Amino acid sequence: MTLKLMDCSGEVEARIWDRVDQFSSYFEKDDFVQVTAKASVYLGKMQLIVQDLRRVNESAVDLADFLPVSKRDAREMREELEALLADVQDKHIEALLRSFFDDPEFYADYSQAPAAKGMHHVYLGGLLEHSLAVAALAGDTAKRYPQVNRDLLIAGALLHDVGKVEELSYRRSFDYTDQGKLLGHIIIGVQMIEDRARNIPDFPEQLLVMLKHLLLSHHGQYEFGSPKRPKFLEAVVLSFIDDLDSKINGIQTHIDKEPNRDGNWTNYHRLYDRYFYKGQLAEAAAVEPVTATVTETETVLRNKPLKTKKKRYDKPLGATVAEQLKEKNLDLFSAITEKGKNS
């Protein structure tokens, strides 16, 4: 029998060679167990040969000892969230966000849930950490591009993955719930936003539609599981900054999983279909300043007026090319062909 044992430090394969029927009756999937085993190396990988095993009552364990947890301090993240909420100017958006984050039961789930099962931020508190990172990128983007509606983008950043509190199971291991498998976090999240917005007096219908579109389009493309592609500026920005933070965390986690691996390259990353380089840039060698002696000849040459080089101008574009460029629609987001006019 082959087992996968894990705690917050990682996971290891274990095998039961003797008394298989006896041991298999002691536990079920996702149970907490105490194992006595002998370590061995097989095909270059560590594995455990189980000698004894018993089930441990859930009340006797701390979940954080068995599942990976965000390195960020929970109180610090809550304070960062409160600062974001206090900075929202639109009263309807603020009311919607408060309806979520001032709800103790909801926040307990939101602050503990992972952001995904296997791609990025796969640890307790990962959803909150990821959402705050996307919100920080949203704030930076809004400062750089004042035409972006900051409040709308911040709301999208904090709520784009809100459905994951019900999509994912994270009580003993990370997996999908039945609802998560049948609906997915995007549909669940849209329903959650609509339910709470309906309880806010005079909540603008157009704002609700735009908020729902942020969730429906934040995966960017159909092939990435997005029911809709981004169709206004804030939706486009959200899809990119969400993808950016997800990829940075996912790649860095892959690199950090094997700190003692020899060489400058990671193991193969199946999702990204490549190896990643782990080497660091060499520190720049200190360069001693060079003191130069200025001679009389150099002084004369420096003071001599420079000849002005005659400017050369390229011939103007031919009329045909110029007209083509003039009429060209340079759409940065048209690289992927439209799959249907009704999207």
Backbone torsions as a table, in degrees:
resi	resn	phi	psi	omega
1	MET	NA	136.1	179.0
2	THR	-108.9	132.9	179.5
3	LEU	-120.9	154.6	169.1
4	LYS	-115.3	113.0	180.0
5	LEU	-102.0	139.5	-179.7
6	MET	-148.1	151.2	168.2
7	ASP	-141.8	-166.7	-174.4
8	CYS	-66.5	-17.0	-178.5
9	SER	-86.6	-14.0	-179.4
10	GLY	145.9	-159.9	-178.3
11	GLU	-136.8	157.6	-179.1
12	VAL	-147.8	148.2	178.0
13	GLU	-84.8	138.8	177.7
14	ALA	-129.6	149.4	-179.5
15	ARG	-128.6	142.1	174.1
16	ILE	-112.5	116.7	-178.7
17	TRP	-99.6	-33.5	-176.9
18	ASP	-116.1	154.0	177.1
19	ARG	52.9	42.4	-176.5
20	VAL	-59.6	-48.5	-178.5
21	ASP	-61.6	-39.1	-179.3
22	GLN	-65.7	-50.7	-178.1
23	PHE	-65.5	-37.2	-176.7
24	SER	-65.2	-20.5	178.3
25	SER	-83.3	-6.5	-175.7
26	TYR	-86.4	-16.6	-172.2
27	PHE	-151.4	166.2	171.8
28	GLU	-129.2	171.5	179.9
29	LYS	-56.2	137.7	177.6
30	ASP	73.5	9.7	173.7
31	ASP	-73.7	154.5	171.0
32	PHE	-87.8	130.3	-177.5
33	VAL	-134.8	152.1	171.5
34	GLN	-106.2	125.4	-172.2
35	VAL	-120.4	134.6	167.6
36	THR	-107.3	124.3	-173.4
37	ALA	-149.5	163.3	175.9
38	LYS	-108.9	129.6	-178.5
39	ALA	-83.6	141.0	175.7
40	SER	-147.1	165.3	179.0
41	VAL	-113.8	127.4	179.5
42	TYR	-131.2	122.1	-177.5
43	LEU	53.2	39.6	176.2
44	GLY	79.9	3.5	-179.2
45	LYS	-119.3	143.0	177.6
46	MET	-72.3	136.8	172.0
47	GLN	-144.1	159.0	-178.9
48	LEU	-110.0	137.9	172.9
49	ILE	-102.0	109.6	-173.0
50	VAL	-70.5	129.4	176.9
51	GLN	-108.7	-30.9	177.1
52	ASP	-153.2	153.8	-176.3
53	LEU	-157.4	138.6	174.2
54	ARG	-146.5	150.8	-180.0
55	ARG	-77.4	144.5	178.3
56	VAL	-114.7	135.7	179.9
57	ASN	-65.7	139.1	-177.0
58	GLU	-59.9	-31.6	-178.7
59	SER	-67.5	-15.1	-176.7
60	ALA	-95.3	4.4	-176.3
61	VAL	-124.3	157.4	172.4
62	ASP	-103.7	120.5	-175.6
63	LEU	-55.7	-33.1	-179.1
64	ALA	-65.9	-17.4	176.8
65	ASP	-78.5	-15.7	-173.6
66	PHE	-115.6	-19.5	177.6
67	LEU	-119.5	144.4	178.2
68	PRO	-63.1	145.9	-175.4
69	VAL	-126.8	147.1	177.1
70	SER	-55.4	141.3	177.8
71	LYS	-76.3	-15.1	179.7
72	ARG	-78.2	145.7	179.5
73	ASP	-71.0	132.3	-176.0
74	ALA	-62.6	-40.6	-179.8
75	ARG	-66.9	-39.5	178.9
76	GLU	-62.6	-40.3	179.2
77	MET	-67.8	-37.2	177.9
78	ARG	-63.9	-40.7	178.5
79	GLU	-64.5	-39.3	177.7
80	GLU	-64.3	-39.8	177.5
81	LEU	-63.8	-44.3	179.7
82	GLU	-60.9	-39.0	178.4
83	ALA	-63.8	-38.6	177.7
84	LEU	-65.1	-44.1	-179.4
85	LEU	-64.2	-39.6	-178.8
86	ALA	-67.3	-20.9	-176.5
87	ASP	-92.2	-4.4	179.7
88	VAL	-75.9	129.2	-176.4
89	GLN	-93.9	-34.7	-178.2
90	ASP	-70.3	120.0	-173.0
91	LYS	-66.7	-32.3	-179.6
92	HIS	-73.8	-40.4	177.1
93	ILE	-65.2	-41.8	178.5
94	GLU	-61.5	-43.3	-179.7
95	ALA	-62.3	-39.9	179.0
96	LEU	-65.5	-46.1	179.9
97	LEU	-63.0	-41.2	178.9
98	ARG	-64.4	-34.9	-179.9
99	SER	-62.4	-28.5	175.6
100	PHE	-82.7	-58.3	-165.9
101	PHE	-83.1	-12.5	172.2
102	ASP	-91.6	1.4	176.4
103	ASP	-89.7	107.7	-174.5
104	PRO	-57.3	-40.2	-178.3
105	GLU	-66.3	-44.2	178.8
106	PHE	-64.6	-45.4	-175.9
107	TYR	-64.9	-32.6	177.9
108	ALA	-60.4	-40.6	178.0
109	ASP	-73.2	-44.3	-177.3
110	TYR	-62.1	-38.1	-176.5
111	SER	-81.7	-13.2	-179.9
112	GLN	-103.6	-25.4	-173.8
113	ALA	-65.4	147.5	169.6
114	PRO	-75.1	165.3	178.2
115	ALA	-85.9	-17.5	-179.4
116	ALA	-163.6	171.1	177.9
117	LYS	-85.3	-31.0	-175.4
118	GLY	-152.6	-8.1	-172.1
119	MET	-91.6	-45.9	-176.1
120	HIS	-159.4	152.3	179.0
121	HIS	48.6	48.1	-176.9
122	VAL	-89.1	72.0	178.5
123	TYR	-163.9	160.2	178.5
124	LEU	-59.1	133.1	-176.2
125	GLY	86.5	-0.7	-177.2
126	GLY	-66.3	-35.9	-180.0
127	LEU	-64.2	-46.3	178.8
128	LEU	-64.5	-45.1	179.9
129	GLU	-60.0	-46.1	179.9
130	HIS	-63.8	-45.1	-178.1
131	SER	-63.5	-39.5	177.5
132	LEU	-66.8	-37.8	178.4
133	ALA	-64.7	-42.6	178.2
134	VAL	-65.6	-38.4	178.0
135	ALA	-64.7	-37.9	177.1
136	ALA	-64.4	-42.2	176.0
137	LEU	-64.5	-35.8	177.8
138	ALA	-63.7	-43.7	178.3
139	GLY	-62.9	-42.3	178.3
140	ASP	-63.5	-40.8	-179.9
141	THR	-65.4	-41.7	-179.6
142	ALA	-65.1	-31.9	175.9
143	LYS	-67.9	-39.5	-178.3
144	ARG	-75.4	-33.4	-178.3
145	TYR	-123.1	90.5	-174.4
146	PRO	-63.7	-15.8	178.2
147	GLN	-73.6	-12.1	178.2
148	VAL	-78.9	133.7	176.9
149	ASN	-75.9	104.6	-173.6
150	ARG	-62.4	-46.4	-177.2
151	ASP	-61.1	-42.5	179.5
152	LEU	-64.2	-41.9	-179.0
153	LEU	-68.8	-39.9	177.0
154	ILE	-62.5	-42.6	178.1
155	ALA	-60.7	-43.0	177.6
156	GLY	-62.9	-39.0	-180.0
157	ALA	-64.1	-42.1	-176.6
158	LEU	-79.1	-23.5	-174.1
159	LEU	-113.3	-3.5	-172.6
160	HIS	-62.1	-30.2	179.6
161	ASP	-111.3	20.5	-173.7
162	VAL	-60.5	-29.1	-179.5
163	GLY	-66.6	-12.0	-178.6
164	LYS	-71.3	-16.2	176.2
165	VAL	-65.6	-23.3	177.8
166	GLU	-109.6	-18.5	179.3
167	GLU	-75.4	-35.4	-172.4
168	LEU	-106.2	144.8	171.6
169	SER	-103.8	130.8	-174.9
170	TYR	-144.8	31.2	-179.6
171	ARG	-82.4	-37.7	178.9
172	ARG	-128.0	-29.6	174.9
173	SER	-152.8	169.9	-178.7
174	PHE	-93.0	120.4	-179.4
175	ASP	-155.8	178.2	177.9
176	TYR	-96.4	142.1	172.6
177	THR	-78.1	168.9	175.5
178	ASP	-59.9	-42.9	178.8
179	GLN	-63.0	-38.8	178.9
180	GLY	-64.3	-40.0	179.3
181	LYS	-70.2	-34.9	-176.2
182	LEU	-82.4	-34.7	-174.9
183	LEU	-114.3	-44.5	-176.1
184	GLY	89.1	157.7	-172.2
185	HIS	-68.7	-25.4	-178.7
186	ILE	-67.6	-51.0	179.7
187	ILE	-64.9	-42.5	178.4
188	ILE	-59.8	-44.5	-179.2
189	GLY	-63.5	-41.4	177.7
190	VAL	-60.6	-42.7	178.5
191	GLN	-63.4	-40.7	-179.5
192	MET	-64.2	-42.7	179.6
193	ILE	-65.5	-43.8	-179.5
194	GLU	-63.3	-42.4	-179.6
195	ASP	-60.7	-43.1	-177.5
196	ARG	-76.8	-35.8	179.4
197	ALA	-65.1	-34.6	-179.5
198	ARG	-65.2	-20.9	179.3
199	ASN	-92.1	2.5	178.1
200	ILE	-101.7	119.8	-176.8
201	PRO	-57.0	134.8	174.2
202	ASP	58.7	31.4	177.8
203	PHE	-68.2	124.4	-174.7
204	PRO	-62.1	131.4	-178.6
205	GLU	-63.6	-40.3	-179.7
206	GLN	-64.0	-40.1	178.4
207	LEU	-62.7	-41.0	178.8
208	LEU	-62.7	-42.4	179.0
209	VAL	-62.3	-41.9	-178.8
210	MET	-68.2	-38.2	177.3
211	LEU	-64.3	-41.3	178.2
212	LYS	-66.0	-36.3	177.9
213	HIS	-65.4	-35.7	176.9
214	LEU	-56.7	-42.4	179.4
215	LEU	-72.0	-42.7	-176.2
216	LEU	-66.9	-22.6	-173.7
217	SER	-113.8	2.7	-169.7
218	HIS	-72.0	-13.0	173.1
219	HIS	-81.6	-7.0	169.2
220	GLY	88.0	-52.4	-174.7
221	GLN	-134.0	156.1	-179.7
222	TYR	-56.9	-43.1	-175.7
223	GLU	-67.6	-12.9	176.7
224	PHE	-99.4	14.0	176.9
225	GLY	88.0	17.8	-178.8
226	SER	-92.5	118.9	178.2
227	PRO	-61.4	-31.0	178.0
228	LYS	-133.6	152.5	172.8
229	ARG	-92.4	152.4	-176.8
230	PRO	-58.5	130.7	-175.1
231	LYS	-125.7	10.2	166.2
232	PHE	-147.0	167.2	-166.7
233	LEU	-55.6	-49.2	-177.4
234	GLU	-63.2	-33.4	178.1
235	ALA	-67.7	-39.1	177.2
236	VAL	-63.3	-47.3	-179.8
237	VAL	-60.3	-45.4	-178.2
238	LEU	-59.3	-42.4	-178.1
239	SER	-63.7	-35.5	-179.0
240	PHE	-75.6	-44.3	-176.6
241	ILE	-73.3	-30.3	173.5
242	ASP	-64.1	-45.8	179.3
243	ASP	-64.4	-39.3	-179.6
244	LEU	-60.8	-52.3	-178.2
245	ASP	-65.6	-37.3	178.9
246	SER	-62.0	-45.9	-177.7
247	LYS	-68.3	-42.3	179.5
248	ILE	-59.3	-46.8	-179.6
249	ASN	-66.9	-42.9	-178.5
250	GLY	-63.0	-42.7	-179.5
251	ILE	-70.7	-43.3	-179.8
252	GLN	-64.0	-38.3	177.1
253	THR	-62.8	-39.9	178.4
254	HIS	-63.1	-40.5	178.7
255	ILE	-67.6	-42.5	-176.1
256	ASP	-71.1	-18.3	-177.8
257	LYS	-68.0	-18.2	-175.6
258	GLU	-134.7	61.1	-175.1
259	PRO	-64.5	-25.2	-176.1
260	ASN	-99.8	6.0	179.6
261	ARG	-67.3	133.1	179.4
262	ASP	-69.3	151.1	176.3
263	GLY	91.2	175.8	-175.1
264	ASN	-98.1	5.8	-175.0
265	TRP	-125.0	146.5	177.8
266	THR	-78.7	174.3	166.8
267	ASN	-66.8	166.6	179.8
268	TYR	-63.7	133.3	177.1
269	HIS	-99.2	110.2	-174.0
270	ARG	-63.3	-42.3	-176.2
271	LEU	-64.5	-43.9	-177.9
272	TYR	-92.9	-2.0	174.3
273	ASP	56.3	48.2	-179.9
274	ARG	-167.1	168.7	168.9
275	TYR	-98.0	154.3	178.0
276	PHE	-116.5	139.9	-178.7
277	TYR	-78.5	129.8	-178.3
278	LYS	-104.5	-8.7	-176.7
279	GLY	-64.4	154.2	179.7
280	GLN	-108.7	153.3	175.5
281	LEU	-64.4	135.0	177.2
282	ALA	-67.5	144.0	178.8
283	GLU	-65.5	137.5	-179.1
284	ALA	-63.7	131.8	179.3
285	ALA	-66.4	139.2	179.0
286	ALA	-67.0	132.0	-178.1
287	VAL	-108.5	123.0	179.0
288	GLU	-70.7	134.6	178.2
289	PRO	-64.0	142.2	-179.4
290	VAL	-103.8	125.2	178.3
291	THR	-96.5	121.2	-178.0
292	ALA	-105.3	142.9	175.6
293	THR	-96.7	123.2	-178.0
294	VAL	-86.1	121.8	-179.6
295	THR	-87.8	168.2	-179.8
296	GLU	-62.8	-38.3	-179.6
297	THR	-64.0	-42.1	179.8
298	GLU	-63.9	-36.1	179.3
299	THR	-64.1	-42.4	179.8
300	VAL	-63.4	-43.3	-178.7
301	LEU	-65.3	-36.7	-179.5
302	ARG	-67.8	-34.5	-177.5
303	ASN	-83.4	-8.6	-178.8
304	LYS	-76.9	130.6	-179.2
305	PRO	-59.5	138.6	178.3
306	LEU	-81.1	144.5	176.5
307	LYS	-73.2	135.8	178.4
308	THR	-80.3	120.9	-178.6
309	LYS	-78.4	129.2	-178.2
310	LYS	-64.0	129.8	-178.7
311	LYS	-70.3	142.0	176.4
312	ARG	-112.5	133.2	179.9
313	TYR	-114.0	134.1	175.7
314	ASP	-68.2	150.0	177.4
315	LYS	-62.7	143.2	179.3
316	PRO	-60.9	153.5	178.5
317	LEU	-58.9	144.7	174.4
318	GLY	-60.0	151.4	-174.6
319	ALA	-56.9	-39.0	-176.9
320	THR	-65.1	-48.1	-179.8
321	VAL	-64.2	-43.7	-179.6
322	ALA	-59.7	-43.0	180.0
323	GLU	-66.5	-36.0	177.6
324	GLN	-63.2	-44.8	179.5
325	LEU	-65.8	-37.0	-178.7
326	LYS	-62.9	-38.4	-177.4
327	GLU	-89.2	-6.3	-175.7
328	LYS	-70.0	132.9	175.2
329	ASN	-97.1	103.0	-176.1
330	LEU	-85.7	80.2	-178.7
331	ASP	-87.7	110.9	-176.9
332	LEU	-64.5	-21.0	-173.6
333	PHE	-108.6	20.3	-178.8
334	SER	-101.2	12.3	-178.9
335	ALA	-64.2	-31.4	179.6
336	ILE	-99.3	121.2	-174.1
337	THR	-61.9	138.4	175.4
338	GLU	-58.0	133.4	-179.0
339	LYS	-92.3	-14.6	179.0
340	GLY	-172.0	146.3	-177.5
341	LYS	-73.9	-18.9	-177.5
342	ASN	-94.5	15.6	-177.8
343	SER	-71.0	NA	NA
